[in-house]
Amino acid sequence: MAASFSNGLNGTEPRAGRRNLKGDMREQAILKGAYETLRTESMRTVSIDDLTKNAGLSRSSFYFYFESKWQVLSALLSSVTDDVFKASAMIFDRPAGVSPEVAIEHAVSEVIDVWERHGHILREVGDAAAAEPALQAQWDKILGGFIDAAAAAIERDRAAGVAIDGPPARSLAAALMWMGERNLGVMSMRSANAIRMEDMVETVTTMWLRTVFGLEYAGTSKNT
């Protein structure tokens, strides 16, 4: 398991648990147990007793760290978000000398890999957020950070004459980010309507290149 269960994306609020002791093994045990449990079960059906049993702790120990099972999901979301942001880095801050096509293709490939590893957590957040206002607010703030970073990148590339003119940068960034989030969510659900895994990089990269840069995609995955 790649997640370290530290606080997530820089600039987001710390997770909602009562304690923030990075080295606390009992807290980590709850989080690690929940992470594995959610691979096969929904948080809606998992009980606090299930979470404490998996961690080898008492129910009272659970409440020392978290007020509800939804705060456990909030902590897991904070932890995996940092991986998603790092994977997206070339979208937000393309290195000098790297073409838009190479940068976007690399970032999309990395993000898909992260979703393959952590998609069960992100899927659970999407399922629970509508009924859990605090979780919805956390997810909206995280997505807002991604959208702001993408919008800033689009504005920089437009100012440099690299990107084409179009809708307001933040509106375009929001459309692309939410489109990607929905597509990846459907992929992690193994839905029959999901984009095929072998087509995902080409499809998402094409959407970014055409709408932001007015470019066609001719990358490696298209020729495999």
C-alpha positions as CSV (number, residue, x, y, z in Angstrom):
1,M,0.0,0.0,0.0
2,A,1.5,3.3,-1.1
3,A,-0.5,5.7,1.1
4,S,1.3,7.0,4.2
5,F,-1.8,8.6,5.8
6,S,-0.1,11.9,6.4
7,N,-1.9,15.2,5.6
8,G,-2.5,15.5,1.9
9,L,-2.3,18.3,-0.6
10,N,-0.4,21.4,0.6
11,G,-2.8,24.2,1.4
12,T,-5.7,21.9,2.4
13,E,-7.1,21.8,5.9
14,P,-5.7,19.1,8.2
15,R,-7.9,16.0,8.4
16,A,-10.8,16.0,10.7
17,G,-9.6,13.6,13.4
18,R,-9.1,14.8,16.9
19,R,-5.4,14.0,16.9
20,N,-2.7,14.7,14.4
21,L,0.2,12.5,15.7
22,K,2.0,11.3,12.6
23,G,3.8,8.6,14.5
24,D,0.9,7.2,16.5
25,M,0.7,3.5,15.6
26,R,-2.8,3.0,16.8
27,E,-4.2,5.8,14.6
28,Q,-2.2,4.4,11.7
29,A,-3.6,0.9,12.4
30,I,-7.2,2.3,12.1
31,L,-6.4,4.0,8.8
32,K,-4.5,1.1,7.3
33,G,-7.2,-1.3,8.2
34,A,-9.9,0.9,6.7
35,Y,-7.8,1.4,3.6
36,E,-7.7,-2.4,3.0
37,T,-11.3,-3.0,4.0
38,L,-12.6,-0.4,1.5
39,R,-11.1,-2.4,-1.3
40,T,-14.0,-4.8,-1.1
41,E,-16.6,-3.2,1.1
42,S,-18.4,0.1,1.2
43,M,-18.0,2.6,4.1
44,R,-21.8,2.7,4.2
45,T,-21.9,-0.9,5.3
46,V,-18.7,-1.0,7.4
47,S,-19.2,-0.4,11.1
48,I,-17.0,1.2,13.7
49,D,-16.7,-2.2,15.3
50,D,-15.4,-3.5,12.0
51,L,-12.8,-0.8,11.9
52,T,-11.6,-1.3,15.4
53,K,-11.5,-5.1,15.1
54,N,-9.4,-4.8,11.9
55,A,-7.0,-2.5,13.8
56,G,-6.9,-4.7,16.9
57,L,-8.2,-1.9,19.1
58,S,-11.2,-1.3,21.3
59,R,-14.2,0.9,20.3
60,S,-13.2,3.5,22.9
61,S,-9.7,3.7,21.4
62,F,-11.3,4.5,18.0
63,Y,-13.1,7.5,19.5
64,F,-9.9,8.9,20.9
65,Y,-8.8,9.5,17.3
66,F,-12.0,9.9,15.3
67,E,-15.5,11.0,15.9
68,S,-17.1,8.9,13.2
69,K,-16.2,6.5,10.4
70,W,-16.6,9.4,8.0
71,Q,-13.7,11.1,9.6
72,V,-11.6,8.0,8.8
73,L,-12.6,8.4,5.2
74,S,-11.7,12.1,5.4
75,A,-8.2,11.2,6.7
76,L,-7.7,8.7,3.9
77,L,-8.8,11.2,1.3
78,S,-6.2,13.8,2.7
79,S,-3.5,11.1,2.4
80,V,-4.1,10.0,-1.1
81,T,-4.7,13.5,-2.5
82,D,-1.1,14.3,-2.3
83,D,-0.3,11.4,-4.6
84,V,-2.8,12.7,-7.1
85,F,-1.4,16.2,-7.0
86,K,2.1,15.0,-7.5
87,A,1.1,12.8,-10.4
88,S,-0.6,15.9,-12.0
89,A,2.5,18.1,-11.6
90,M,3.4,18.4,-15.3
91,I,-0.1,19.8,-16.0
92,F,0.4,22.6,-13.5
93,D,4.0,23.4,-14.0
94,R,5.5,22.1,-17.2
95,P,9.3,22.0,-17.1
96,A,11.2,24.2,-19.6
97,G,11.8,22.4,-22.9
98,V,9.0,19.8,-22.4
99,S,6.2,20.0,-25.0
100,P,2.6,20.1,-24.0
101,E,2.0,16.7,-25.5
102,V,4.7,15.0,-23.5
103,A,3.8,16.8,-20.3
104,I,0.0,16.0,-20.5
105,E,0.6,12.4,-21.6
106,H,3.0,11.9,-18.7
107,A,0.6,13.5,-16.1
108,V,-2.4,11.6,-17.4
109,S,-0.5,8.3,-17.2
110,E,0.7,9.0,-13.7
111,V,-2.8,10.0,-12.5
112,I,-4.3,6.9,-13.9
113,D,-1.7,4.8,-12.1
114,V,-2.6,6.6,-8.8
115,W,-6.3,6.0,-9.4
116,E,-5.6,2.4,-10.0
117,R,-4.0,2.2,-6.6
118,H,-6.2,4.5,-4.6
119,G,-9.4,4.5,-6.6
120,H,-11.4,2.6,-4.0
121,I,-10.9,5.5,-1.6
122,L,-11.8,8.2,-4.1
123,R,-14.8,6.1,-5.2
124,E,-16.0,5.9,-1.6
125,V,-15.6,9.7,-1.2
126,G,-17.7,10.3,-4.3
127,D,-20.4,7.9,-3.0
128,A,-20.5,9.4,0.5
129,A,-20.0,13.1,-0.1
130,A,-23.6,13.9,-1.1
131,A,-24.8,12.7,2.3
132,E,-21.9,13.9,4.4
133,P,-21.5,17.8,4.1
134,A,-18.1,17.9,5.7
135,L,-16.7,15.4,3.3
136,Q,-18.4,17.2,0.4
137,A,-16.8,20.4,1.5
138,Q,-13.4,18.8,1.8
139,W,-13.7,17.2,-1.7
140,D,-14.8,20.5,-3.2
141,K,-11.9,22.3,-1.7
142,I,-9.4,19.7,-3.0
143,L,-10.9,19.8,-6.5
144,G,-10.9,23.6,-6.3
145,G,-7.2,23.5,-5.6
146,F,-6.6,21.3,-8.7
147,I,-8.8,23.6,-10.8
148,D,-7.0,26.8,-9.6
149,A,-3.6,25.2,-10.4
150,A,-4.8,24.1,-13.9
151,A,-6.3,27.5,-14.6
152,A,-3.1,29.3,-13.6
153,A,-1.2,27.0,-16.0
154,I,-3.6,27.7,-18.8
155,E,-3.3,31.5,-18.3
156,R,0.5,31.3,-18.3
157,D,0.5,29.3,-21.6
158,R,-2.0,31.7,-23.2
159,A,0.1,34.7,-22.2
160,A,3.2,32.9,-23.7
161,G,1.3,32.2,-26.9
162,V,1.5,28.4,-26.4
163,A,-2.2,27.8,-25.5
164,I,-5.1,29.0,-27.7
165,D,-7.8,31.5,-26.7
166,G,-11.0,30.1,-25.4
167,P,-13.4,30.1,-22.4
168,P,-12.2,31.7,-19.2
169,A,-9.2,29.7,-18.0
170,R,-10.9,28.6,-14.7
171,S,-14.1,27.5,-16.5
172,L,-12.1,25.4,-18.9
173,A,-9.9,24.0,-16.1
174,A,-13.0,23.1,-14.1
175,A,-14.6,21.3,-17.1
176,L,-11.5,19.3,-17.8
177,M,-10.9,18.4,-14.1
178,W,-14.5,17.3,-13.4
179,M,-14.5,15.4,-16.7
180,G,-11.4,13.6,-15.7
181,E,-12.6,13.0,-12.2
182,R,-15.9,11.4,-13.4
183,N,-14.1,9.3,-16.0
184,L,-11.6,8.0,-13.5
185,G,-14.3,7.3,-11.0
186,V,-16.3,5.2,-13.5
187,M,-13.1,3.4,-14.4
188,S,-12.4,2.5,-10.8
189,M,-16.0,1.1,-10.5
190,R,-15.1,-1.3,-13.4
191,S,-18.2,0.0,-15.1
192,A,-19.1,-1.4,-18.5
193,N,-19.5,2.2,-19.6
194,A,-16.0,3.2,-18.6
195,I,-13.4,4.2,-21.1
196,R,-11.2,1.2,-21.8
197,M,-8.0,1.3,-19.8
198,E,-5.9,0.9,-23.0
199,D,-7.7,4.0,-24.5
200,M,-7.7,6.2,-21.4
201,V,-4.3,8.0,-21.9
202,E,-5.0,8.8,-25.5
203,T,-8.6,9.9,-24.8
204,V,-7.9,12.2,-21.8
205,T,-4.6,13.6,-23.4
206,T,-6.5,14.4,-26.6
207,M,-9.1,16.3,-24.7
208,W,-6.5,18.5,-23.0
209,L,-4.4,19.0,-26.1
210,R,-7.3,20.0,-28.3
211,T,-9.2,22.3,-25.9
212,V,-6.2,24.0,-24.3
213,F,-3.5,24.0,-27.0
214,G,-5.4,23.3,-30.3
215,L,-3.1,20.3,-30.9
216,E,-3.6,16.8,-32.1
217,Y,-2.3,13.8,-30.1
218,A,0.2,11.6,-31.7
219,G,1.8,10.1,-28.7
220,T,3.2,6.6,-28.0
221,S,0.0,5.1,-26.6
222,K,-1.8,6.0,-29.9
223,N,0.7,3.9,-31.8
224,T,0.6,0.8,-29.6
